[in-house]
Amino acid sequence: MIGSAALLSLATVSPASAQDAEEPDTPETTDETNGAIVTREATTEEVAVLDENGDPVLDEEGNPVMETVTIGFVQTVETPSGNFHTITKPDGGPAVVEHEFAERPEKPERAERAERPERPEKPEKPSRPDRPNG
């Protein structure tokens, strides 16, 4: 069990060190096979770093040390037809979906079909002669 705890401690990265290693958060954009453009972006917030007692950690000048924390995400889907669907999901909360539909020109009215001429009645078939019983 001790080995797994040591492995866990090696696998975790403190948020303060992760902040220095990461580039600024840029939205991730992918083109889907159906032509839609999907943009995913993390929602972040600057918060003060707290020590084990819950007090803010201060730097050399006495200012609180701040870290960037992800508090949710926003995903936007732009369809080839011009519609936008935005999903906003805060951590621990319900997702909110907004739909923005593109303006579409009205379809022209259908032209009326010409009436079909009536089909002439077919003459009745002559009755078959009775078969001889055999």
C-alpha positions as CSV (number, residue, x, y, z in Angstrom):
1,M,0.0,0.0,0.0
2,I,2.9,2.3,0.7
3,G,4.1,2.0,-2.9
4,S,0.8,3.1,-4.3
5,A,0.8,6.2,-2.0
6,A,4.2,7.1,-3.2
7,L,3.2,6.7,-6.8
8,L,0.2,8.9,-6.2
9,S,2.3,11.6,-4.7
10,L,4.6,11.5,-7.8
11,A,1.7,11.6,-10.2
12,T,0.1,14.7,-8.7
13,V,1.3,18.2,-9.7
14,S,0.7,21.1,-7.5
15,P,-1.5,23.8,-9.1
16,A,1.2,26.4,-8.5
17,S,3.9,24.5,-10.4
18,A,1.4,23.5,-13.2
19,Q,0.5,27.2,-13.7
20,D,4.2,28.0,-14.5
21,A,4.5,25.2,-17.0
22,E,1.3,25.8,-19.0
23,E,0.8,28.3,-21.8
24,P,-2.0,30.8,-21.6
25,D,-5.4,29.0,-22.0
26,T,-6.3,29.2,-25.7
27,P,-9.6,27.7,-27.0
28,E,-9.3,24.3,-28.6
29,T,-11.0,24.2,-32.0
30,T,-11.7,21.1,-34.0
31,D,-13.4,20.5,-37.3
32,E,-15.9,17.6,-37.1
33,T,-16.4,15.3,-40.0
34,N,-19.9,16.6,-40.5
35,G,-18.5,20.1,-41.1
36,A,-19.3,21.6,-37.7
37,I,-16.7,23.7,-35.9
38,V,-16.4,22.9,-32.2
39,T,-14.6,25.3,-29.8
40,R,-13.9,24.2,-26.2
41,E,-12.6,26.6,-23.7
42,A,-12.0,26.3,-19.9
43,T,-13.6,28.9,-17.6
44,T,-10.9,30.0,-15.1
45,E,-10.8,32.2,-12.1
46,E,-7.9,33.7,-10.1
47,V,-7.9,32.7,-6.4
48,A,-5.6,33.2,-3.5
49,V,-3.4,30.2,-2.6
50,L,-4.2,29.0,1.0
51,D,-2.0,27.1,3.4
52,E,-3.0,24.1,5.5
53,N,-4.6,26.5,8.1
54,G,-6.7,28.2,5.5
55,D,-4.7,31.5,5.6
56,P,-3.5,33.1,2.3
57,V,0.1,32.4,1.3
58,L,2.1,35.6,0.8
59,D,5.0,36.3,-1.5
60,E,8.2,38.2,-0.5
61,E,6.5,41.6,-0.8
62,G,3.5,40.6,1.4
63,N,1.0,40.2,-1.5
64,P,-1.2,37.1,-1.7
65,V,0.0,34.4,-4.1
66,M,-2.7,33.8,-6.8
67,E,-3.4,30.8,-8.9
68,T,-5.6,30.1,-11.8
69,V,-8.3,27.5,-11.1
70,T,-10.6,25.9,-13.7
71,I,-14.2,26.4,-12.6
72,G,-16.0,25.0,-15.7
73,F,-16.0,25.0,-19.5
74,V,-17.8,26.6,-22.5
75,Q,-18.2,24.6,-25.7
76,T,-19.5,26.3,-28.9
77,V,-20.6,24.3,-31.9
78,E,-21.1,26.2,-35.2
79,T,-22.9,24.1,-37.8
80,P,-22.5,24.4,-41.5
81,S,-26.0,25.9,-41.8
82,G,-24.9,28.8,-39.5
83,N,-26.5,27.7,-36.3
84,F,-24.6,28.2,-33.0
85,H,-25.1,26.0,-29.9
86,T,-23.3,27.1,-26.7
87,I,-23.0,24.8,-23.7
88,T,-21.8,26.4,-20.5
89,K,-21.0,23.9,-17.6
90,P,-19.7,25.2,-14.3
91,D,-18.0,22.5,-12.1
92,G,-20.6,21.0,-9.8
93,G,-23.6,22.7,-11.5
94,P,-26.0,22.1,-14.3
95,A,-25.1,22.7,-17.9
96,V,-26.9,25.6,-19.7
97,V,-27.4,25.2,-23.4
98,E,-28.2,28.2,-25.7
99,H,-29.3,27.8,-29.3
100,E,-28.9,30.6,-31.9
101,F,-30.4,29.8,-35.2
102,A,-29.4,31.4,-38.5
103,E,-31.9,33.5,-40.4
104,R,-33.3,31.5,-43.3
105,P,-35.0,33.0,-46.3
106,E,-38.6,31.8,-46.7
107,K,-39.2,29.1,-49.1
108,P,-41.1,30.1,-52.2
109,E,-44.7,28.9,-52.3
110,R,-45.2,25.7,-54.3
111,A,-46.7,26.1,-57.8
112,E,-50.1,24.5,-58.0
113,R,-50.1,21.3,-60.0
114,A,-52.2,21.1,-63.1
115,E,-55.1,18.7,-62.7
116,R,-54.8,15.4,-64.4
117,P,-57.2,14.7,-67.1
118,E,-59.7,12.0,-66.3
119,R,-58.9,8.6,-67.6
120,P,-61.5,7.2,-70.0
121,E,-63.4,4.3,-68.6
122,K,-62.2,0.9,-69.7
123,P,-64.8,-1.3,-71.5
124,E,-65.9,-4.3,-69.5
125,K,-64.2,-7.5,-70.3
126,P,-66.4,-10.1,-72.0
127,S,-67.4,-12.9,-69.7
128,R,-65.5,-16.2,-70.2
129,P,-67.4,-19.2,-71.5
130,D,-68.0,-21.8,-68.8
131,R,-65.5,-24.7,-68.8
132,P,-66.8,-28.1,-69.6
133,N,-66.7,-30.3,-66.5
134,G,-64.4,-33.1,-67.2
